[in-house]
Amino acid sequence: MATNYDIRPLQLYLQRNLEEIDRVFRANGLRYFLVSGTMLGAVRHNGFIPWDDDVDIAMPRADYERLLKEWKQLLPEYLEFVSAEQDEQYPLPYGKIQDARTTVVEKTYRKYIGGAYLDVFPLDGVPSGALARWWHFTRYLFWYKMLYYSWRDPYKHGHGMSSWVPLMVQKCMKRRFIHRRMRNILMKHDYDQSPFISEHYNRQRRFFPREVFGSPTPIEYEGAMLMGVEKPHEYLLEEYGDYMTLPPEDKRHQHMFFYLDLEHPYRDFIPTYEKWLKSEQTLPLTKNSRT
């Protein structure tokens, strides 16, 4: 079941939180950049891509680590920074800033519930040499795959051989061990000293000269001046190719969150969600969940 919701209210909700995060980060000297589809939206649409319903930012590792330690003092009470470093059940190798006043279930198979969120990617250095860089990404992607198997339904493709690897990973590897191995790889090369850097986004081997990100540079986004990369053309050309041409309509996808409620805290919904996970019956939607 996928939630059938109007995308614009969610975009505007995330925009308000993004502007608050921008204010907090600037006031406290934390560097950040709009990245991925959010940076593309800033350049091509001066805001959200019309069919996009998330926000992506990236932070140099030193700033990301400071946020990890100080977020309770830095962010307003309703915004939470969540990550694997704080919660071993968290299923992703990067963090999120989520709004505790809301409820989002993105994918049921992750069995993770939180609020409407912004993705926060740490930016790390990568080796300068091509061979060393290949080995760096190969090791990272191996552990990324192990992380995926650690929460994937083993029987997604049936009970045959395809179930063996995820079953073995879930039996033999603690998720915190996988996260620790990934973290060790990512933090080996200092962002501020490396000529090349990467967001290490999902399964990509993409990297950039550090000067492409440069210093956080103001760019308009939904009428607000937020911080983008210093060389947006070079960044977007590497990320998307012909980035100013709109994709065909059948390639324009939104998340289609399983459950979305912008009016009720996710903590209030946890008992209902846990009960549903055990019963595997139809999840009762609140009247505000189809926002």
SULQUI-V8914 format. One record per residue. N is the residue number from 0. RES is the residue in one small letter. PHI is phi in whole degrees, -180 to 180 (999 if undefined). PSI is psi in whole degrees, 0 to 359 (999 if undefined). Layout:
n=N res=RES phi=PHI psi=PSI
n=N res=RES phi=PHI psi=PSI
This chain:
n=0 res=m phi=999 psi=132
n=1 res=a phi=-119 psi=142
n=2 res=t phi=-73 psi=132
n=3 res=n phi=-100 psi=94
n=4 res=y phi=-125 psi=155
n=5 res=d phi=-75 psi=125
n=6 res=i phi=-74 psi=331
n=7 res=r phi=-65 psi=316
n=8 res=p phi=-57 psi=323
n=9 res=l phi=-66 psi=317
n=10 res=q phi=-58 psi=313
n=11 res=l phi=-67 psi=325
n=12 res=y phi=-64 psi=313
n=13 res=l phi=-65 psi=325
n=14 res=q phi=-62 psi=318
n=15 res=r phi=-62 psi=319
n=16 res=n phi=-68 psi=323
n=17 res=l phi=-63 psi=319
n=18 res=e phi=-66 psi=323
n=19 res=e phi=-67 psi=319
n=20 res=i phi=-63 psi=318
n=21 res=d phi=-58 psi=315
n=22 res=r phi=-61 psi=313
n=23 res=v phi=-64 psi=314
n=24 res=f phi=-64 psi=315
n=25 res=r phi=-63 psi=318
n=26 res=a phi=-64 psi=335
n=27 res=n phi=-111 psi=12
n=28 res=g phi=69 psi=29
n=29 res=l phi=-96 psi=126
n=30 res=r phi=-82 psi=141
n=31 res=y phi=-153 psi=161
n=32 res=f phi=-135 psi=140
n=33 res=l phi=-67 psi=136
n=34 res=v phi=-138 psi=174
n=35 res=s phi=52 psi=225
n=36 res=g phi=-64 psi=335
n=37 res=t phi=-71 psi=319
n=38 res=m phi=-68 psi=320
n=39 res=l phi=-62 psi=317
n=40 res=g phi=-62 psi=321
n=41 res=a phi=-61 psi=317
n=42 res=v phi=-77 psi=315
n=43 res=r phi=-88 psi=331
n=44 res=h phi=-126 psi=1
n=45 res=n phi=56 psi=28
n=46 res=g phi=167 psi=209
n=47 res=f phi=-61 psi=139
n=48 res=i phi=-60 psi=131
n=49 res=p phi=-53 psi=330
n=50 res=w phi=-104 psi=10
n=51 res=d phi=-97 psi=141
n=52 res=d phi=-132 psi=34
n=53 res=d phi=-145 psi=172
n=54 res=v phi=-128 psi=134
n=55 res=d phi=-120 psi=125
n=56 res=i phi=-128 psi=160
n=57 res=a phi=-133 psi=148
n=58 res=m phi=-131 psi=134
n=59 res=p phi=-51 psi=145
n=60 res=r phi=-51 psi=317
n=61 res=a phi=-60 psi=321
n=62 res=d phi=-73 psi=322
n=63 res=y phi=-61 psi=316
n=64 res=e phi=-67 psi=325
n=65 res=r phi=-66 psi=318
n=66 res=l phi=-60 psi=318
n=67 res=l phi=-58 psi=322
n=68 res=k phi=-86 psi=329
n=69 res=e phi=-116 psi=9
n=70 res=w phi=-60 psi=328
n=71 res=k phi=-66 psi=330
n=72 res=q phi=-85 psi=332
n=73 res=l phi=-87 psi=316
n=74 res=l phi=-90 psi=152
n=75 res=p phi=-61 psi=159
n=76 res=e phi=-58 psi=327
n=77 res=y phi=-80 psi=350
n=78 res=l phi=-104 psi=133
n=79 res=e phi=-124 psi=138
n=80 res=f phi=-96 psi=119
n=81 res=v phi=-116 psi=143
n=82 res=s phi=-163 psi=168
n=83 res=a phi=-67 psi=334
n=84 res=e phi=-65 psi=337
n=85 res=q phi=-108 psi=340
n=86 res=d phi=-144 psi=109
n=87 res=e phi=-69 psi=347
n=88 res=q phi=-85 psi=350
n=89 res=y phi=-65 psi=130
n=90 res=p phi=-94 psi=3
n=91 res=l phi=-121 psi=157
n=92 res=p phi=-88 psi=8
n=93 res=y phi=-135 psi=167
n=94 res=g phi=-95 psi=175
n=95 res=k phi=-139 psi=146
n=96 res=i phi=-103 psi=116
n=97 res=q phi=-118 psi=154
n=98 res=d phi=-95 psi=112
n=99 res=a phi=-70 psi=351
n=100 res=r phi=-84 psi=358
n=101 res=t phi=-126 psi=175
n=102 res=t phi=-135 psi=130
n=103 res=v phi=-137 psi=129
n=104 res=v phi=-114 psi=109
n=105 res=e phi=-78 psi=303
n=106 res=k phi=-134 psi=126
n=107 res=t phi=-66 psi=330
n=108 res=y phi=-70 psi=343
n=109 res=r phi=-80 psi=342
n=110 res=k phi=55 psi=35
n=111 res=y phi=-124 psi=134
n=112 res=i phi=-125 psi=141
n=113 res=g phi=-159 psi=205
n=114 res=g phi=-109 psi=176
n=115 res=a phi=-58 psi=133
n=116 res=y phi=-133 psi=164
n=117 res=l phi=-118 psi=132
n=118 res=d phi=-75 psi=139
n=119 res=v phi=-127 psi=110
n=120 res=f phi=-100 psi=132
n=121 res=p phi=-76 psi=140
n=122 res=l phi=-100 psi=125
n=123 res=d phi=-127 psi=158
n=124 res=g phi=-74 psi=158
n=125 res=v phi=-130 psi=158
n=126 res=p phi=-60 psi=153
n=127 res=s phi=-78 psi=322
n=128 res=g phi=-75 psi=144
n=129 res=a phi=-63 psi=317
n=130 res=l phi=-67 psi=315
n=131 res=a phi=-64 psi=324
n=132 res=r phi=-68 psi=320
n=133 res=w phi=-59 psi=315
n=134 res=w phi=-67 psi=322
n=135 res=h phi=-58 psi=308
n=136 res=f phi=-69 psi=325
n=137 res=t phi=-61 psi=315
n=138 res=r phi=-65 psi=315
n=139 res=y phi=-59 psi=313
n=140 res=l phi=-69 psi=330
n=141 res=f phi=-61 psi=311
n=142 res=w phi=-71 psi=330
n=143 res=y phi=-61 psi=319
n=144 res=k phi=-66 psi=320
n=145 res=m phi=-63 psi=322
n=146 res=l phi=-63 psi=318
n=147 res=y phi=-61 psi=314
n=148 res=y phi=-65 psi=334
n=149 res=s phi=-69 psi=338
n=150 res=w phi=-123 psi=355
n=151 res=r phi=-71 psi=144
n=152 res=d phi=-61 psi=117
n=153 res=p phi=-59 psi=333
n=154 res=y phi=-102 psi=23
n=155 res=k phi=-56 psi=322
n=156 res=h phi=-112 psi=27
n=157 res=g phi=105 psi=183
n=158 res=h phi=-101 psi=15
n=159 res=g phi=-87 psi=211
n=160 res=m phi=-62 psi=331
n=161 res=s phi=-63 psi=341
n=162 res=s phi=-87 psi=346
n=163 res=w phi=-66 psi=314
n=164 res=v phi=-66 psi=309
n=165 res=p phi=-60 psi=324
n=166 res=l phi=-63 psi=318
n=167 res=m phi=-66 psi=316
n=168 res=v phi=-61 psi=314
n=169 res=q phi=-68 psi=334
n=170 res=k phi=-84 psi=325
n=171 res=c phi=-106 psi=343
n=172 res=m phi=-123 psi=126
n=173 res=k phi=-76 psi=142
n=174 res=r phi=-63 psi=325
n=175 res=r phi=-65 psi=329
n=176 res=f phi=-66 psi=317
n=177 res=i phi=-63 psi=314
n=178 res=h phi=-61 psi=321
n=179 res=r phi=-66 psi=320
n=180 res=r phi=-65 psi=318
n=181 res=m phi=-63 psi=315
n=182 res=r phi=-61 psi=319
n=183 res=n phi=-61 psi=320
n=184 res=i phi=-66 psi=313
n=185 res=l phi=-65 psi=325
n=186 res=m phi=-91 psi=7
n=187 res=k phi=-70 psi=329
n=188 res=h phi=-116 psi=118
n=189 res=d phi=-67 psi=131
n=190 res=y phi=-57 psi=312
n=191 res=d phi=-76 psi=350
n=192 res=q phi=-111 psi=356
n=193 res=s phi=-98 psi=135
n=194 res=p phi=-71 psi=338
n=195 res=f phi=-125 psi=144
n=196 res=i phi=-136 psi=165
n=197 res=s phi=-148 psi=149
n=198 res=e phi=-82 psi=347
n=199 res=h phi=49 psi=49
n=200 res=y phi=-83 psi=117
n=201 res=n phi=52 psi=236
n=202 res=r phi=-102 psi=18
n=203 res=q phi=-87 psi=153
n=204 res=r phi=-108 psi=26
n=205 res=r phi=-79 psi=139
n=206 res=f phi=-143 psi=165
n=207 res=f phi=-138 psi=149
n=208 res=p phi=-58 psi=140
n=209 res=r phi=-61 psi=332
n=210 res=e phi=-70 psi=344
n=211 res=v phi=-64 psi=318
n=212 res=f phi=-74 psi=315
n=213 res=g phi=54 psi=224
n=214 res=s phi=-95 psi=143
n=215 res=p phi=-52 psi=127
n=216 res=t phi=-123 psi=127
n=217 res=p phi=-59 psi=138
n=218 res=i phi=-148 psi=146
n=219 res=e phi=-74 psi=136
n=220 res=y phi=-146 psi=111
n=221 res=e phi=53 psi=40
n=222 res=g phi=85 psi=353
n=223 res=a phi=-107 psi=153
n=224 res=m phi=-96 psi=110
n=225 res=l phi=-114 psi=185
n=226 res=m phi=-107 psi=119
n=227 res=g phi=-113 psi=185
n=228 res=v phi=-74 psi=158
n=229 res=e phi=-72 psi=327
n=230 res=k phi=-121 psi=80
n=231 res=p phi=-64 psi=325
n=232 res=h phi=-63 psi=312
n=233 res=e phi=-64 psi=320
n=234 res=y phi=-64 psi=310
n=235 res=l phi=-72 psi=329
n=236 res=l phi=-64 psi=318
n=237 res=e phi=-70 psi=322
n=238 res=e phi=-75 psi=320
n=239 res=y phi=-129 psi=352
n=240 res=g phi=76 psi=236
n=241 res=d phi=-75 psi=77
n=242 res=y phi=-75 psi=343
n=243 res=m phi=-85 psi=348
n=244 res=t phi=-87 psi=127
n=245 res=l phi=-68 psi=142
n=246 res=p phi=-70 psi=159
n=247 res=p phi=-60 psi=157
n=248 res=e phi=-59 psi=327
n=249 res=d phi=-75 psi=356
n=250 res=k phi=-106 psi=6
n=251 res=r phi=-96 psi=99
n=252 res=h phi=-116 psi=141
n=253 res=q phi=-107 psi=173
n=254 res=h phi=-65 psi=323
n=255 res=m phi=52 psi=63
n=256 res=f phi=-54 psi=145
n=257 res=f phi=-63 psi=321
n=258 res=y phi=-148 psi=133
n=259 res=l phi=-142 psi=128
n=260 res=d phi=-145 psi=113
n=261 res=l phi=-91 psi=6
n=262 res=e phi=-120 psi=355
n=263 res=h phi=-133 psi=139
n=264 res=p phi=-65 psi=142
n=265 res=y phi=-65 psi=332
n=266 res=r phi=-65 psi=328
n=267 res=d phi=-70 psi=337
n=268 res=f phi=-91 psi=346
n=269 res=i phi=-56 psi=313
n=270 res=p phi=-59 psi=318
n=271 res=t phi=-64 psi=318
n=272 res=y phi=-68 psi=317
n=273 res=e phi=-64 psi=322
n=274 res=k phi=-64 psi=319
n=275 res=w phi=-65 psi=317
n=276 res=l phi=-58 psi=323
n=277 res=k phi=-75 psi=325
n=278 res=s phi=-88 psi=334
n=279 res=e phi=56 psi=32
n=280 res=q phi=-101 psi=179
n=281 res=t phi=-60 psi=130
n=282 res=l phi=-77 psi=122
n=283 res=p phi=-73 psi=115
n=284 res=l phi=-79 psi=140
n=285 res=t phi=-74 psi=164
n=286 res=k phi=-67 psi=342
n=287 res=n phi=-100 psi=2
n=288 res=s phi=-75 psi=337
n=289 res=r phi=-94 psi=67
n=290 res=t phi=-72 psi=999
